[in-house]
């Protein structure tokens, strides 16, 4: 039976509290548009809360959710933090979405631990909660997780870097995310595993946090070069950090002889692989995460069956400089499947 969606013409704004940046909840879907009546009792509402609304990764995630919501005939409500790490804002968004009657919430947690109490309150009111991209801590706090296998993403570029070094002694800089953030920890640990080393190995000569930011990535690389000028391998948490590292290396005339590997597979980053700035990247698929999440909420609304466990939404090594024994796709494939 087809599902009818009627959208409210107003924007639902999250309540502002002291010290908390306000979020805007935007309702969108396949209804009749501005001026239509509010959603009827048989309609399904799905919430999407991302870390920010400016990062291309989350922009693409939102696009995937909107497309899936339209195809399924449901109403999508979206919210985003003012900055990466805005846990209080995400809590406010959850509360407002629950009050608005969503059947399920899809969320990329800014703080995997701190968000858990708000998730538990939502679940207690019958709302299914699916974590996207970033797991909650513990992972079981959300009903399900749809995400890249970030450990595997790190392993892919670690194994690639090891093969590309062809037995030469490595002096590695790791440009990481931030302490305790699960995505960053998993990618970092995966890189070490893929390269065949453990935490504390002397081949890692410098480690700096970047917050995944290009400017901070450049500063981190400059700091590492001051500490160890002979660095020849750079692992980065994401492609903005990688491009920051490349800029710092170029300023020293070292951009041609240092191997940079990264994770994400955004269009800008994939183009940087094609241009030779980054040797390889592990590509992930945010559109698929969101689309599968919307479908899971629809299934729950229709038959009461909640999604559970972990669903791997895929990761692919992208490079134009292949290495023996390392499975990869070229940048033509990467650019066809990139985001941003």
N, C-alpha and C positions, 0 to 999 in steps of 0.2 A: 504494500500500500504506500502511495507517495506521501511525503511529509510536507506540510505547509509551514512556511516560516513568515512571520510578520515582525518587522523590525520597528523598534522605537526610534523616533527621529532625534531624540536627545542623546547626548553623550553622558555616560555615567562616570562621574568623577570620584576617584578614591578620596576618602577623607584625609585631610592633612592633620597631622598631630605634631606636637612640639618635637623638633629635631628630625622629622621625617619628611623627605622630599615627596611631594604629592605625585600620584600616578594618574594617568588618564586611562579609563577603561573605555574602549571603543567597540561598539556593537556593529557587526557587519555580517552579511550573509546573502541569501538568495530571495529575500522577501521583496515587497513592493516598494521599499525605499522610504524617503522622508515623507512624513505625514501619515504613515500607516499606523494601525493600532498596535498595542503592545502584544507580545507573544502570547499565544493561546496555551491552554493547559497541556495540550498534546505535543507542544514543540520541545525541541531539545536544544539546550544551550551548552556550548563548550567554551572553556576558558583557556587562554594561552598567556603565560607570564614568562617573559624573557628577561635576561640580565640587563640589557639595554635595548633601545630601539634604533641605535646608530651603527653598531657593528654589522658589517655586511652578512655575517653568518646568521645573525638573528633576524635580519631583514628577510633573508631567503627563507628562514624557518617560518616566519609569519606568512610569507607568500604561499608556502606549501600548505599551511593550515587553512588559509583563506580559500585556496583552490579546492581542497578536500571538503571543507564545510559547504561550499557552493554545490559540489557534486553530490554530497549526501543530503542536501536540503536542510541543514541545521544552521543555527545562529552561532557565530563566533564572537566572543568578547576577548579583547587583548589588552595587555598592560605590560609595562616595562619599567625597570628601575631607572633612576636618573643617572646612575653610574654602576659600573661593575663592582659588586660588593654591597649594594643597597638592600640588605636583608629586611630592614624595617619597611621599606617600600613594598617589597614582595609580600610580606605578611599582610599589609594593608590591602593589597590587591586580592589576596586569597579571601580575606574576610568580606570584601565587597562582592566578589564573584559568588561566594556561597550565599550571601544575602540576596543576590540577584537570581538565584535558583539554577545555577549551572549543574549539569549532571556529572561533569568531569572537568578536571583541571590538568593542563599540561604545563610543566614548569621546568625551566633551566635554573636550578638553585644558585643564587649568588653565594650563599654560605650553607654548605651541605648539612652542617650540624644545627645551626641556629634556626633554620627553617622548619625543622622537624615538629616542634609543638604546634605550629600553625597547620601543618599538613595533617597531623593527628586529629585536630579539632574538625577539620573539613571532612575527613574520613568518617568521624563519629556521626556526622550529619548525613551520611549516605553518599558523599561525593567521592568518585573514583579519582585518584591522583596518580598521574604518570610523570615521572622525571624524564626529561629529554636531555641528551648530550652529557649532562653532569649528574652522577648519582647522588642521592641523599646519603647521609652518614648517620645511622646505618642504611645500607641500600634498601633494606626491607621496610623502611619507613614509608616509602611510596609503594603503591600497589604494583607498579611495574616500572621498568627502565628501558627506554628505546634510545640507543646511543651507539656511537662508534666504540669499538674496542680500542681504547686509547693506549693500553699496554701493547697491543699488536701494532698500532700505528707507530709507536716508538721503536718497536723491534724491527719493523720494515726498514726504517731509515738508518737504524744502527747497523743492521746487517749490510745494507748498501754501502755505508761509509767504510765499514771494515773491508769489504771487497774492493772498494775504490782506492784504498790506501795501498793495496798490493804488497803488504808486508812491511811497509815503511813504519818507523816509529811515529806514533801519534802523540801530539800535544793538543789536548781537547779543551775547548771552552764550552760550557753548558750555559745557555741563556734561558733561564727557567721562568716560571710564572710568578708564584708567591708561595710562601710557606704554608703547607697544610691543605692546599687546594687540590682536590682529588685528580682532576684532569691533568694538572701540571705534574703531579707526583707520578701518575701512571705513565705519561709520555716519557718523562725523564728516566724512570726505571726501565721502561721498555727499550729506550735507546741503549742504555748500558748493557742490558741483556743481549740485544741484537749485536752489539759491538763485541760482546764476549768478555766484559769486565764487570766488576762489582763496585758498589759505592765505596769511595775512598781509594780507588786505584790511582797510582801516581801519574798515570797518563792524563788524568783530568787535572789540568793545571790551574783552572779558574772556573768558578761558578758564580753567576750573578742573577738576581731576579729582575725581571723586566715588566711584569704586569701584562705581557703580551703587547706592549706599546712600542711603536717604531722609534720614537725619540729616545725612550728609555733603553731600547735595544742598542741604539747607537752609542749611548753613554756607557752601557755595560760593556760593549765591545772595546771601546776606548780604554776603559779601566783594565780590562783583561790584557790588552796589548801592552799597557804600561807595566803590568805585572810579569807578563811572559811574551816578549815580542815574536817568538818563534811558533806561536800557535798555528796549527795547520788543519785542524778540524773544528767546526763550530756546529753544535746542536742548538736549535732554537725551538721554543715552545710553539711558536706559530710564525707565519710568514711576515707580518709586520715587524716582529723582532728580527727576523732574518734579513729583511731589507735595511733595517737600522744597522745591523752588523756589517752588511755589505758596504754601506755608506762609510762607516768607520774604516773598514779595510781599504776601500778605494782611496781615502784620504792619505793612507800610508803607502799606496802603491802595491797593496797585497791582495787585491780582489781577484787576481788570476791564479794565485797559488794556494789559496785556502779553500777547503771544501766546506760548503754550508749545506746542511740538511735541515728539513723542517716538517711541520705537520699543518694541515688544514685543507689545501686544495681549492682555495678561493681563486677567482679569475685573475686578480692582480698577482697573487703568488704563483699561480701556474704560468702566467706570462713571464714572470721572473725566472722560472725554470727554463722556459723556452729561450729567454734572452741570455742564459748562462750565468745569471747572478746567483741562483740557487741550484745546487746539483740535483737534488731530488726532494720531493715532498710526498707525504702520505695524505691522500685526498679522502675527505669524509663528506657525508651527504645530508645536510640539515633539512632539506626539503622532504626527504623520505622520512626522517624522524617525525616531523610534524604531521605529515599525511597519515602515517600509520597510527599516530596518537589519536587523531580525530576519529579514524575508523574504529579504534578500540573503544572510545567513549560512545559512539553510536551503537556498537554491539552491546555494550553494557546497558544502554537505554532501552534497547529492544528486547533483550532476553535476560538481563540481570547478571550476565557473566562478565566478571572483571578480568582484565588482562593481568598477567602475573609474570614474575621473573624478569629475565633480561633478554631483550631482542637486539641482536647485533645488526645495525643498519649498514654495515659494510665499510671497508677502507681499501684503497688501491694505491700502490706505489707509482708515482709519476716521475719519469725522467726521460731525457733524450740521450743520455749517456749510459747505456746498459752495462751491467757487470755480469760476468759469468756466474750462473747459478742463482741469480736474483730475478725473480719474476716481477715484471713491471709493464706499465702501459706508457705510451709516449705522450707528449704534450698535446697532440691533436686530440687524443681521447680525453685528456685532462680538461682542455678548453671546451669540449663539447658537454662536459659534465660538471663544470665548475659552478661556483655561486658567487654572488657579489657583483 
